[in-house]
Amino acid sequence: MALMPDIQSIVILTGAGISAESGIDTFRSAGGLWEQHKVEDVATPEGFARDPDLVLGFYDMRREALSKVEPNPAHRALAKLEREFAGELLLVTQNVDDLHERGGVEDVLHMHGQLKSALCLSCEIRSPWDRTMFDRPPCPVCKAPSLRPDVVWFGEMPYQMDRIYASLLTADLFVSIGTSGAVYPAAGFVQEARAAGAKTLELNLEPSEGSHHFHEARHGPAGDLVPQWVDEVLGGETG
C-alpha cells in the first residue's frame, strides 16, 4: 500500500503483540496466560464473584510484573509519531499495561482498562492504583473495601466505544499493531474503517485472523516494523 500523501487522520489499534517484545506474557501464545488460567476464572465478572481471591491475586501479580519490563522501540516510535504527526491521531490499545505511557505517548485510550487503576464497586469511581488489592484495601474515595481491577472482562463493554467508532468513520488510515484479530469488538475495527473509506494496514508478527480485511499486511517483530512505518509516515509529511 503506497502511503497516501494527504493523510490527515490516523487511528491505531495496538494489542498484546506490541508488548510481547518487552517481556509481557500474551494471552493467546503457546504458554501464555490463557494456558495458565481459565479465562472464565480470572477474566469474567462471574469468576470474580466465585473466587475473588484468585482474581485479585492474579491481577496483583500482573501489576507487579510491570515493574520488571520496559517499553520497546515500537512504543517509542508511536510516541515519536504522536509528537511529530501534524494531523489527528488516536491511539487505542487493548493492552492494560502502561508501556505506551512510559514509552512517551501522552494520550492513550485504554479500551480494556488499566492494571494501574482500581474501580470501586460501591461508589463506581476509578482511582490510580499500584498496590495489592488482595487484602481488600479501602477505596480512596468512599473508603469501602470493594475495589476490583479496572479491567474490562469478557461480557463487559469496553470503554469509550463511541469515541472510537466516531474516529474510525473519519480516519484516512487505520493501523492494527500486534493484535490477534480474534477479540470483538476490536477485531471489527478494520471493517468499520475500510467501509468508511480508510486505507488499512496490519503490522503483526504473523497474519492475524482478520488479516485478509486489510489493504496491506506486513509481518515481523513490532520493534522493527513500527519504527520503519512511523519513519515512512513522517518522511512522507516532510517531502
FIKOLZA-1660 file (N, C-alpha, C; in steps of 0.1 Angstrom, whole numbers, plus 5000, padded with zeros to 4 digits):
% residues 239
   i   px   py   pz ch aa at
   1 5008 4988 5000  A  M  N
   1 5000 5000 5000  A  M CA
   1 5009 5012 5000  A  M  C
   2 5008 5020 4990  A  A  N
   2 5015 5033 4989  A  A CA
   2 5008 5042 4999  A  A  C
   3 5017 5048 5008  A  L  N
   3 5011 5058 5018  A  L CA
   3 5005 5070 5011  A  L  C
   4 4993 5073 5015  A  M  N
   4 4987 5085 5009  A  M CA
   4 4994 5098 5013  A  M  C
   5 4996 5107 5003  A  P  N
   5 5003 5119 5007  A  P CA
   5 4995 5129 5015  A  P  C
   6 4982 5126 5015  A  D  N
   6 4973 5136 5022  A  D CA
   6 4966 5130 5035  A  D  C
   7 4974 5121 5042  A  I  N
   7 4968 5115 5054  A  I CA
   7 4967 5126 5064  A  I  C
   8 4955 5128 5069  A  Q  N
   8 4952 5138 5079  A  Q CA
   8 4947 5132 5092  A  Q  C
   9 4943 5120 5092  A  S  N
   9 4937 5113 5104  A  S CA
   9 4941 5099 5104  A  S  C
  10 4947 5095 5115  A  I  N
  10 4951 5081 5117  A  I CA
  10 4945 5075 5130  A  I  C
  11 4940 5063 5129  A  V  N
  11 4936 5056 5141  A  V CA
  11 4945 5043 5142  A  V  C
  12 4951 5041 5153  A  I  N
  12 4960 5030 5156  A  I CA
  12 4954 5021 5167  A  I  C
  13 4953 5008 5164  A  L  N
  13 4949 4999 5175  A  L CA
  13 4961 4990 5178  A  L  C
  14 4965 4989 5191  A  T  N
  14 4975 4980 5195  A  T CA
  14 4970 4969 5204  A  T  C
  15 4977 4958 5202  A  G  N
  15 4973 4946 5210  A  G CA
  15 4985 4940 5217  A  G  C
  16 4984 4928 5223  A  A  N
  16 4994 4922 5231  A  A CA
  16 5007 4920 5224  A  A  C
  17 5007 4919 5211  A  G  N
  17 5019 4917 5203  A  G CA
  17 5029 4928 5204  A  G  C
  18 5025 4941 5207  A  I  N
  18 5034 4952 5208  A  I CA
  18 5041 4952 5221  A  I  C
  19 5035 4946 5231  A  S  N
  19 5042 4945 5244  A  S CA
  19 5049 4932 5246  A  S  C
  20 5047 4922 5238  A  A  N
  20 5053 4909 5240  A  A CA
  20 5069 4910 5239  A  A  C
  21 5074 4919 5230  A  E  N
  21 5088 4921 5229  A  E CA
  21 5094 4927 5242  A  E  C
  22 5086 4933 5250  A  S  N
  22 5091 4939 5263  A  S CA
  22 5091 4928 5274  A  S  C
  23 5086 4916 5271  A  G  N
  23 5086 4905 5280  A  G CA
  23 5072 4903 5287  A  G  C
  24 5062 4910 5283  A  I  N
  24 5049 4908 5289  A  I CA
  24 5042 4896 5282  A  I  C
  25 5038 4886 5290  A  D  N
  25 5032 4874 5285  A  D CA
  25 5019 4877 5278  A  D  C
  26 5017 4872 5266  A  T  N
  26 5004 4874 5259  A  T CA
  26 4995 4863 5263  A  T  C
  27 4982 4865 5261  A  F  N
  27 4972 4855 5265  A  F CA
  27 4971 4844 5255  A  F  C
  28 4973 4846 5242  A  R  N
  28 4970 4836 5232  A  R CA
  28 4982 4828 5227  A  R  C
  29 4994 4832 5231  A  S  N
  29 5005 4825 5226  A  S CA
  29 5007 4812 5233  A  S  C
  30 5015 4803 5228  A  A  N
  30 5018 4790 5235  A  A CA
  30 5025 4793 5248  A  A  C
  31 5019 4788 5259  A  G  N
  31 5025 4790 5272  A  G CA
  31 5020 4804 5278  A  G  C
  32 5011 4810 5271  A  G  N
  32 5006 4823 5275  A  G CA
  32 4996 4822 5287  A  G  C
  33 4991 4834 5291  A  L  N
  33 4983 4834 5303  A  L CA
  33 4970 4826 5302  A  L  C
  34 4965 4825 5290  A  W  N
  34 4952 4817 5288  A  W CA
  34 4955 4802 5292  A  W  C
  35 4967 4797 5289  A  E  N
  35 4970 4783 5292  A  E CA
  35 4973 4781 5307  A  E  C
  36 4977 4792 5314  A  Q  N
  36 4980 4791 5328  A  Q CA
  36 4967 4792 5337  A  Q  C
  37 4957 4799 5332  A  H  N
  37 4945 4802 5339  A  H CA
  37 4933 4801 5329  A  H  C
  38 4922 4796 5334  A  K  N
  38 4910 4796 5326  A  K CA
  38 4904 4810 5325  A  K  C
  39 4901 4814 5313  A  V  N
  39 4895 4827 5311  A  V CA
  39 4883 4830 5320  A  V  C
  40 4875 4820 5321  A  E  N
  40 4862 4822 5329  A  E CA
  40 4865 4823 5344  A  E  C
  41 4877 4819 5348  A  D  N
  41 4881 4820 5363  A  D CA
  41 4887 4834 5366  A  D  C
  42 4894 4840 5357  A  V  N
  42 4902 4853 5360  A  V CA
  42 4898 4865 5352  A  V  C
  43 4889 4863 5342  A  A  N
  43 4886 4874 5333  A  A CA
  43 4871 4875 5330  A  A  C
  44 4863 4872 5340  A  T  N
  44 4848 4874 5339  A  T CA
  44 4842 4879 5352  A  T  C
  45 4831 4886 5352  A  P  N
  45 4825 4890 5365  A  P CA
  45 4821 4878 5373  A  P  C
  46 4817 4867 5366  A  E  N
  46 4813 4855 5374  A  E CA
  46 4825 4849 5381  A  E  C
  47 4836 4849 5374  A  G  N
  47 4848 4844 5381  A  G CA
  47 4852 4852 5393  A  G  C
  48 4851 4865 5392  A  F  N
  48 4854 4873 5404  A  F CA
  48 4844 4871 5415  A  F  C
  49 4831 4869 5412  A  A  N
  49 4821 4867 5422  A  A CA
  49 4824 4853 5429  A  A  C
  50 4828 4843 5421  A  R  N
  50 4830 4830 5426  A  R CA
  50 4843 4829 5435  A  R  C
  51 4854 4835 5430  A  D  N
  51 4867 4834 5438  A  D CA
  51 4874 4847 5437  A  D  C
  52 4870 4857 5444  A  P  N
  52 4877 4870 5443  A  P CA
  52 4892 4869 5447  A  P  C
  53 4896 4860 5456  A  D  N
  53 4910 4859 5460  A  D CA
  53 4918 4855 5448  A  D  C
  54 4913 4846 5440  A  L  N
  54 4921 4841 5428  A  L CA
  54 4922 4853 5418  A  L  C
  55 4912 4860 5416  A  V  N
  55 4912 4871 5406  A  V CA
  55 4921 4883 5411  A  V  C
  56 4919 4887 5423  A  L  N
  56 4927 4898 5429  A  L CA
  56 4942 4894 5429  A  L  C
  57 4945 4882 5433  A  G  N
  57 4959 4877 5433  A  G CA
  57 4965 4877 5419  A  G  C
  58 4957 4873 5409  A  F  N
  58 4961 4872 5395  A  F CA
  58 4965 4886 5390  A  F  C
  59 4956 4896 5393  A  Y  N
  59 4959 4909 5388  A  Y CA
  59 4970 4916 5396  A  Y  C
  60 4971 4913 5409  A  D  N
  60 4982 4918 5417  A  D CA
  60 4995 4914 5411  A  D  C
  61 4996 4901 5407  A  M  N
  61 5008 4896 5401  A  M CA
  61 5011 4902 5388  A  M  C
  62 5001 4905 5380  A  R  N
  62 5003 4911 5367  A  R CA
  62 5008 4926 5369  A  R  C
  63 5002 4933 5379  A  R  N
  63 5005 4947 5381  A  R CA
  63 5020 4947 5386  A  R  C
  64 5024 4938 5395  A  E  N
  64 5038 4938 5400  A  E CA
  64 5047 4935 5388  A  E  C
  65 5043 4927 5379  A  A  N
  65 5052 4923 5368  A  A CA
  65 5056 4935 5359  A  A  C
  66 5047 4946 5359  A  L  N
  66 5050 4957 5351  A  L CA
  66 5063 4964 5355  A  L  C
  67 5067 4963 5367  A  S  N
  67 5080 4970 5372  A  S CA
  67 5092 4963 5366  A  S  C
  68 5090 4951 5360  A  K  N
  68 5102 4943 5355  A  K CA
  68 5103 4944 5340  A  K  C
  69 5095 4952 5334  A  V  N
  69 5096 4953 5319  A  V CA
  69 5097 4968 5315  A  V  C
  70 5102 4970 5303  A  E  N
  70 5104 4984 5298  A  E CA
  70 5098 4985 5284  A  E  C
  71 5094 4997 5280  A  P  N
  71 5089 5000 5267  A  P CA
  71 5100 4995 5256  A  P  C
  72 5095 4991 5245  A  N  N
  72 5104 4987 5234  A  N CA
  72 5104 4997 5222  A  N  C
  73 5112 4995 5212  A  P  N
  73 5112 5005 5201  A  P CA
  73 5099 5008 5195  A  P  C
  74 5089 4999 5195  A  A  N
  74 5076 5001 5189  A  A CA
  74 5069 5011 5197  A  A  C
  75 5069 5010 5210  A  H  N
  75 5062 5020 5219  A  H CA
  75 5068 5034 5217  A  H  C
  76 5082 5035 5216  A  R  N
  76 5088 5048 5215  A  R CA
  76 5086 5054 5201  A  R  C
  77 5084 5045 5191  A  A  N
  77 5081 5050 5178  A  A CA
  77 5068 5057 5177  A  A  C
  78 5058 5051 5184  A  L  N
  78 5044 5057 5184  A  L CA
  78 5044 5070 5192  A  L  C
  79 5053 5071 5202  A  A  N
  79 5054 5084 5209  A  A CA
  79 5060 5094 5199  A  A  C
  80 5069 5090 5191  A  K  N
  80 5075 5100 5181  A  K CA
  80 5064 5104 5171  A  K  C
  81 5056 5095 5167  A  L  N
  81 5045 5098 5158  A  L CA
  81 5036 5108 5164  A  L  C
  82 5032 5106 5177  A  E  N
  82 5023 5115 5184  A  E CA
  82 5029 5129 5184  A  E  C
  83 5042 5130 5187  A  R  N
  83 5048 5143 5188  A  R CA
  83 5049 5150 5175  A  R  C
  84 5052 5143 5164  A  E  N
  84 5056 5149 5152  A  E CA
  84 5045 5149 5141  A  E  C
  85 5035 5140 5142  A  F  N
  85 5025 5140 5131  A  F CA
  85 5016 5152 5132  A  F  C
  86 5014 5159 5121  A  A  N
  86 5006 5171 5120  A  A CA
  86 4991 5170 5121  A  A  C
  87 4986 5158 5118  A  G  N
  87 4972 5156 5117  A  G CA
  87 4966 5150 5130  A  G  C
  88 4954 5144 5129  A  E  N
  88 4947 5139 5140  A  E CA
  88 4952 5124 5142  A  E  C
  89 4955 5121 5155  A  L  N
  89 4960 5107 5158  A  L CA
  89 4952 5102 5170  A  L  C
  90 4946 5090 5169  A  L  N
  90 4940 5084 5180  A  L CA
  90 4947 5070 5182  A  L  C
  91 4953 5068 5194  A  L  N
  91 4959 5056 5197  A  L CA
  91 4950 5048 5207  A  L  C
  92 4945 5037 5202  A  V  N
  92 4936 5028 5210  A  V CA
  92 4944 5016 5214  A  V  C
  93 4944 5012 5226  A  T  N
  93 4951 4999 5229  A  T CA
  93 4941 4989 5236  A  T  C
  94 4943 4977 5233  A  Q  N
  94 4936 4966 5241  A  Q CA
  94 4944 4962 5253  A  Q  C
  95 4956 4967 5254  A  N  N
  95 4965 4963 5265  A  N CA
  95 4962 4971 5278  A  N  C
  96 4964 4964 5289  A  V  N
  96 4962 4970 5302  A  V CA
  96 4974 4974 5309  A  V  C
  97 4986 4973 5302  A  D  N
  97 4999 4977 5307  A  D CA
  97 5000 4992 5305  A  D  C
  98 5011 4998 5310  A  D  N
  98 5014 5012 5309  A  D CA
  98 5026 5015 5300  A  D  C
  99 5029 5006 5291  A  L  N
  99 5041 5007 5283  A  L CA
  99 5040 5019 5273  A  L  C
 100 5028 5021 5268  A  H  N
 100 5027 5032 5259  A  H CA
 100 5030 5046 5266  A  H  C
 101 5025 5047 5278  A  E  N
 101 5027 5059 5285  A  E CA
 101 5042 5060 5289  A  E  C
 102 5048 5050 5294  A  R  N
 102 5062 5050 5297  A  R CA
 102 5071 5052 5285  A  R  C
 103 5066 5048 5274  A  G  N
 103 5074 5050 5261  A  G CA
 103 5073 5064 5256  A  G  C
 104 5064 5072 5262  A  G  N
 104 5064 5086 5259  A  G CA
 104 5051 5091 5253  A  G  C
 105 5041 5082 5250  A  V  N
 105 5028 5086 5245  A  V CA
 105 5020 5093 5256  A  V  C
 106 5014 5104 5252  A  E  N
 106 5006 5112 5262  A  E CA
 106 4992 5109 5263  A  E  C
 107 4986 5105 5251  A  D  N
 107 4971 5103 5251  A  D CA
 107 4969 5089 5245  A  D  C
 108 4965 5080 5254  A  V  N
 108 4962 5066 5251  A  V CA
 108 4948 5063 5255  A  V  C
 109 4940 5057 5246  A  L  N
 109 4927 5052 5250  A  L CA
 109 4928 5038 5253  A  L  C
 110 4926 5034 5266  A  H  N
 110 4927 5020 5271  A  H CA
 110 4913 5014 5270  A  H  C
 111 4909 5008 5259  A  M  N
 111 4896 5003 5258  A  M CA
 111 4893 4991 5267  A  M  C
 112 4903 4985 5272  A  H  N
 112 4901 4973 5281  A  H CA
 112 4905 4977 5295  A  H  C
 113 4907 4989 5298  A  G  N
 113 4911 4993 5312  A  G CA
 113 4926 4993 5314  A  G  C
 114 4929 4994 5327  A  Q  N
 114 4944 4995 5330  A  Q CA
 114 4947 4988 5343  A  Q  C
 115 4958 4981 5344  A  L  N
 115 4962 4974 5356  A  L CA
 115 4965 4984 5367  A  L  C
 116 4969 4996 5364  A  K  N
 116 4973 5006 5374  A  K CA
 116 4961 5015 5377  A  K  C
 117 4949 5009 5377  A  S  N
 117 4937 5016 5381  A  S CA
 117 4928 5007 5388  A  S  C
 118 4921 5012 5398  A  A  N
 118 4911 5005 5406  A  A CA
 118 4897 5010 5404  A  A  C
 119 4887 5001 5403  A  L  N
 119 4873 5005 5402  A  L CA
 119 4866 5001 5415  A  L  C
 120 4860 5011 5421  A  C  N
 120 4852 5008 5433  A  C CA
 120 4838 5003 5430  A  C  C
 121 4834 4992 5435  A  L  N
 121 4821 4987 5432  A  L CA
 121 4810 4994 5440  A  L  C
 122 4814 5001 5450  A  S  N
 122 4805 5009 5458  A  S CA
 122 4801 5022 5453  A  S  C
 123 4812 5031 5450  A  C  N
 123 4809 5044 5445  A  C CA
 123 4812 5046 5430  A  C  C
 124 4817 5035 5424  A  E  N
 124 4819 5034 5409  A  E CA
 124 4829 5045 5404  A  E  C
 125 4838 5049 5413  A  I  N
 125 4848 5059 5409  A  I CA
 125 4862 5051 5407  A  I  C
 126 4869 5055 5397  A  R  N
 126 4882 5049 5394  A  R CA
 126 4893 5057 5400  A  R  C
 127 4903 5050 5405  A  S  N
 127 4914 5057 5412  A  S CA
 127 4927 5051 5407  A  S  C
 128 4938 5059 5405  A  P  N
 128 4951 5053 5402  A  P CA
 128 4955 5043 5413  A  P  C
 129 4961 5032 5409  A  W  N
 129 4964 5021 5418  A  W CA
 129 4977 5014 5414  A  W  C
 130 4986 5012 5424  A  D  N
 130 4998 5005 5421  A  D CA
 130 5002 4995 5432  A  D  C
 131 4992 4992 5440  A  R  N
 131 4995 4983 5452  A  R CA
 131 4986 4971 5450  A  R  C
 132 4987 4962 5460  A  T  N
 132 4979 4950 5460  A  T CA
 132 4964 4953 5463  A  T  C
 133 4956 4945 5458  A  M  N
 133 4941 4945 5462  A  M CA
 133 4937 4933 5469  A  M  C
 134 4946 4924 5471  A  F  N
 134 4942 4911 5477  A  F CA
 134 4937 4912 5491  A  F  C
 135 4943 4922 5498  A  D  N
 135 4940 4924 5513  A  D CA
 135 4928 4933 5515  A  D  C
 136 4921 4936 5504  A  R  N
 136 4908 4944 5504  A  R CA
 136 4911 4958 5510  A  R  C
 137 4920 4966 5504  A  P  N
 137 4922 4979 5509  A  P CA
 137 4910 4988 5507  A  P  C
 138 4908 4999 5514  A  P  N
 138 4896 5007 5512  A  P CA
 138 4897 5016 5500  A  P  C
 139 4886 5019 5494  A  C  N
 139 4886 5028 5483  A  C CA
 139 4891 5042 5487  A  C  C
 140 4900 5048 5479  A  P  N
 140 4905 5061 5483  A  P CA
 140 4894 5072 5484  A  P  C
 141 4883 5070 5478  A  V  N
 141 4872 5080 5478  A  V CA
 141 4862 5077 5489  A  V  C
 142 4855 5065 5488  A  C  N
 142 4844 5063 5498  A  C CA
 142 4848 5054 5509  A  C  C
 143 4860 5049 5509  A  K  N
 143 4866 5040 5520  A  K CA
 143 4860 5026 5521  A  K  C
 144 4851 5023 5512  A  A  N
 144 4846 5009 5512  A  A CA
 144 4856 4999 5507  A  A  C
 145 4857 4987 5513  A  P  N
 145 4866 4977 5509  A  P CA
 145 4861 4969 5497  A  P  C
 146 4858 4976 5486  A  S  N
 146 4852 4970 5475  A  S CA
 146 4858 4973 5461  A  S  C
 147 4871 4973 5461  A  L  N
 147 4879 4976 5449  A  L CA
 147 4880 4963 5440  A  L  C
 148 4880 4965 5427  A  R  N
 148 4883 4955 5418  A  R CA
 148 4892 4961 5407  A  R  C
 149 4899 4952 5400  A  P  N
 149 4908 4957 5389  A  P CA
 149 4899 4965 5379  A  P  C
 150 4904 4976 5374  A  D  N
 150 4897 4984 5364  A  D CA
 150 4901 4979 5351  A  D  C
 151 4897 4966 5349  A  V  N
 151 4900 4959 5336  A  V CA
 151 4887 4954 5331  A  V  C
 152 4885 4956 5318  A  V  N
 152 4872 4951 5311  A  V CA
 152 4873 4936 5309  A  V  C
 153 4864 4929 5316  A  W  N
 153 4864 4914 5315  A  W CA
 153 4855 4910 5303  A  W  C
 154 4856 4897 5300  A  F  N
 154 4847 4892 5290  A  F CA
 154 4832 4893 5295  A  F  C
 155 4824 4898 5286  A  G  N
 155 4810 4900 5289  A  G CA
 155 4807 4915 5293  A  G  C
 156 4818 4923 5295  A  E  N
 156 4816 4937 5298  A  E CA
 156 4819 4946 5286  A  E  C
 157 4814 4958 5286  A  M  N
 157 4815 4967 5275  A  M CA
 157 4829 4975 5276  A  M  C
 158 4837 4974 5265  A  P  N
 158 4849 4982 5265  A  P CA
 158 4846 4997 5266  A  P  C
 159 4856 5004 5270  A  Y  N
 159 4855 5018 5273  A  Y CA
 159 4855 5027 5260  A  Y  C
 160 4848 5038 5261  A  Q  N
 160 4848 5049 5251  A  Q CA
 160 4846 5044 5236  A  Q  C
 161 4837 5034 5235  A  M  N
 161 4834 5029 5222  A  M CA
 161 4828 5040 5212  A  M  C
 162 4820 5049 5217  A  D  N
 162 4815 5059 5209  A  D CA
 162 4826 5068 5203  A  D  C
 163 4836 5071 5211  A  R  N
 163 4847 5079 5206  A  R CA
 163 4855 5071 5195  A  R  C
 164 4857 5058 5198  A  I  N
 164 4865 5050 5188  A  I CA
 164 4858 5049 5175  A  I  C
 165 4845 5046 5175  A  Y  N
 165 4837 5044 5162  A  Y CA
 165 4836 5058 5155  A  Y  C
 166 4835 5069 5162  A  A  N
 166 4835 5082 5155  A  A CA
 166 4848 5084 5148  A  A  C
 167 4859 5081 5154  A  S  N
 167 4872 5083 5148  A  S CA
 167 4874 5074 5136  A  S  C
 168 4869 5061 5137  A  L  N
 168 4871 5052 5126  A  L CA
 168 4863 5057 5114  A  L  C
 169 4852 5064 5116  A  L  N
 169 4844 5069 5104  A  L CA
 169 4851 5081 5097  A  L  C
 170 4860 5087 5104  A  T  N
 170 4867 5099 5097  A  T CA
 170 4882 5097 5094  A  T  C
 171 4887 5085 5098  A  A  N
 171 4901 5082 5096  A  A CA
 171 4905 5081 5081  A  A  C
 172 4916 5085 5077  A  D  N
 172 4922 5083 5064  A  D CA
 172 4930 5069 5064  A  D  C
 173 4935 5066 5076  A  L  N
 173 4943 5054 5077  A  L CA
 173 4940 5047 5091  A  L  C
 174 4938 5034 5090  A  F  N
 174 4936 5026 5102  A  F CA
 174 4948 5016 5102  A  F  C
 175 4955 5015 5114  A  V  N
 175 4966 5006 5115  A  V CA
 175 4964 4997 5127  A  V  C
 176 4965 4984 5125  A  S  N
 176 4964 4975 5136  A  S CA
 176 4978 4969 5139  A  S  C
 177 4983 4970 5151  A  I  N
 177 4996 4965 5155  A  I CA
 177 4995 4955 5166  A  I  C
 178 5000 4943 5163  A  G  N
 178 5002 4933 5173  A  G CA
 178 4989 4927 5179  A  G  C
 179 4979 4926 5171  A  T  N
 179 4966 4921 5175  A  T CA
 179 4963 4907 5169  A  T  C
 180 4955 4899 5176  A  S  N
 180 4952 4886 5172  A  S CA
 180 4941 4886 5161  A  S  C
 181 4933 4897 5161  A  G  N
 181 4921 4897 5152  A  G CA
 181 4910 4888 5157  A  G  C
 182 4910 4884 5169  A  A  N
 182 4901 4873 5174  A  A CA
 182 4891 4879 5184  A  A  C
 183 4893 4890 5190  A  V  N
 183 4885 4895 5201  A  V CA
 183 4877 4907 5196  A  V  C
 184 4864 4906 5197  A  Y  N
 184 4855 4917 5193  A  Y CA
 184 4851 4925 5205  A  Y  C
 185 4848 4938 5203  A  P  N
 185 4846 4945 5191  A  P CA
 185 4859 4949 5183  A  P  C
 186 4870 4949 5190  A  A  N
 186 4882 4954 5183  A  A CA
 186 4885 4948 5170  A  A  C
 187 4882 4935 5169  A  A  N
 187 4885 4927 5156  A  A CA
 187 4877 4933 5145  A  A  C
 188 4866 4940 5147  A  G  N
 188 4858 4945 5137  A  G CA
 188 4862 4959 5133  A  G  C
 189 4872 4965 5139  A  F  N
 189 4875 4979 5136  A  F CA
 189 4880 4981 5122  A  F  C
 190 4888 4971 5117  A  V  N
 190 4893 4972 5103  A  V CA
 190 4881 4973 5093  A  V  C
 191 4871 4965 5095  A  Q  N
 191 4860 4966 5086  A  Q CA
 191 4852 4979 5087  A  Q  C
 192 4851 4984 5099  A  E  N
 192 4844 4997 5101  A  E CA
 192 4852 5008 5093  A  E  C
 193 4865 5008 5095  A  A  N
 193 4873 5019 5089  A  A CA
 193 4873 5017 5074  A  A  C
 194 4875 5005 5069  A  R  N
 194 4875 5003 5055  A  R CA
 194 4862 5007 5048  A  R  C
 195 4851 5003 5054  A  A  N
 195 4838 5007 5049  A  A CA
 195 4836 5022 5048  A  A  C
 196 4842 5029 5057  A  A  N
 196 4841 5044 5057  A  A CA
 196 4851 5050 5048  A  A  C
 197 4860 5042 5041  A  G  N
 197 4869 5048 5031  A  G CA
 197 4883 5049 5035  A  G  C
 198 4887 5044 5047  A  A  N
 198 4901 5045 5051  A  A CA
 198 4909 5034 5045  A  A  C
 199 4922 5037 5043  A  K  N
 199 4932 5027 5040  A  K CA
 199 4935 5019 5053  A  K  C
 200 4939 5007 5051  A  T  N
 200 4941 4998 5063  A  T CA
 200 4954 4991 5062  A  T  C
 201 4961 4990 5073  A  L  N
 201 4974 4984 5074  A  L CA
 201 4975 4975 5086  A  L  C
 202 4980 4963 5085  A  E  N
 202 4983 4954 5096  A  E CA
 202 4998 4953 5098  A  E  C
 203 5003 4955 5110  A  L  N
 203 5016 4952 5114  A  L CA
 203 5016 4942 5125  A  L  C
 204 5020 4930 5122  A  N  N
 204 5019 4919 5132  A  N CA
 204 5030 4909 5130  A  N  C
 205 5033 4901 5140  A  L  N
 205 5043 4891 5139  A  L CA
 205 5040 4881 5129  A  L  C
 206 5027 4877 5128  A  E  N
 206 5022 4868 5118  A  E CA
 206 5008 4872 5114  A  E  C
 207 5003 4867 5103  A  P  N
 207 4989 4871 5099  A  P CA
 207 4979 4868 5110  A  P  C
 208 4971 4878 5113  A  S  N
 208 4960 4877 5123  A  S CA
 208 4948 4870 5116  A  S  C
 209 4938 4867 5125  A  E  N
 209 4926 4861 5120  A  E CA
 209 4919 4870 5110  A  E  C
 210 4921 4883 5111  A  G  N
 210 4914 4892 5102  A  G CA
 210 4923 4898 5092  A  G  C
 211 4935 4892 5089  A  S  N
 211 4945 4898 5081  A  S CA
 211 4940 4901 5067  A  S  C
 212 4930 4892 5062  A  H  N
 212 4925 4894 5048  A  H CA
 212 4917 4906 5046  A  H  C
 213 4913 4913 5057  A  H  N
 213 4905 4925 5057  A  H CA
 213 4913 4937 5053  A  H  C
 214 4926 4937 5055  A  F  N
 214 4935 4948 5054  A  F CA
 214 4940 4950 5039  A  F  C
 215 4941 4963 5035  A  H  N
 215 4947 4966 5022  A  H CA
 215 4961 4960 5021  A  H  C
 216 4969 4962 5032  A  E  N
 216 4982 4957 5033  A  E CA
 216 4985 4951 5046  A  E  C
 217 4993 4940 5046  A  A  N
 217 4998 4934 5059  A  A CA
 217 5013 4932 5058  A  A  C
 218 5020 4937 5069  A  R  N
 218 5034 4935 5070  A  R CA
 218 5037 4926 5082  A  R  C
 219 5045 4916 5081  A  H  N
 219 5047 4907 5092  A  H CA
 219 5061 4906 5097  A  H  C
 220 5063 4907 5110  A  G  N
 220 5076 4907 5116  A  G CA
 220 5075 4913 5130  A  G  C
 221 5086 4914 5137  A  P  N
 221 5086 4919 5150  A  P CA
 221 5081 4934 5150  A  P  C
 222 5073 4937 5160  A  A  N
 222 5068 4951 5161  A  A CA
 222 5079 4961 5163  A  A  C
 223 5089 4957 5170  A  G  N
 223 5101 4966 5173  A  G CA
 223 5108 4970 5160  A  G  C
 224 5107 4962 5149  A  D  N
 224 5112 4965 5136  A  D CA
 224 5102 4972 5127  A  D  C
 225 5090 4967 5127  A  L  N
 225 5080 4972 5117  A  L CA
 225 5075 4986 5121  A  L  C
 226 5072 4988 5133  A  V  N
 226 5066 5001 5137  A  V CA
 226 5075 5013 5135  A  V  C
 227 5088 5012 5140  A  P  N
 227 5096 5024 5137  A  P CA
 227 5098 5027 5122  A  P  C
 228 5099 5016 5114  A  Q  N
 228 5100 5018 5100  A  Q CA
 228 5088 5025 5094  A  Q  C
 229 5076 5020 5098  A  W  N
 229 5064 5026 5093  A  W CA
 229 5062 5041 5098  A  W  C
 230 5066 5044 5110  A  V  N
 230 5065 5057 5115  A  V CA
 230 5074 5066 5107  A  V  C
 231 5086 5062 5104  A  D  N
 231 5095 5070 5096  A  D CA
 231 5089 5072 5082  A  D  C
 232 5082 5062 5076  A  E  N
 232 5076 5064 5064  A  E CA
 232 5065 5075 5064  A  E  C
 233 5057 5075 5075  A  V  N
 233 5046 5085 5076  A  V CA
 233 5052 5099 5078  A  V  C
 234 5062 5100 5087  A  L  N
 234 5067 5113 5089  A  L CA
 234 5076 5118 5078  A  L  C
 235 5082 5109 5071  A  G  N
 235 5090 5113 5059  A  G CA
 235 5081 5117 5048  A  G  C
 236 5070 5111 5047  A  G  N
 236 5060 5115 5036  A  G CA
 236 5054 5128 5039  A  G  C
 237 5053 5132 5052  A  E  N
 237 5048 5145 5055  A  E CA
 237 5058 5156 5051  A  E  C
 238 5071 5153 5053  A  T  N
 238 5081 5164 5050  A  T CA
 238 5086 5164 5036  A  T  C
 239 5082 5154 5028  A  G  N
 239 5087 5155 5015  A  G CA
 239 5084 5143 5007  A  G  C
% end
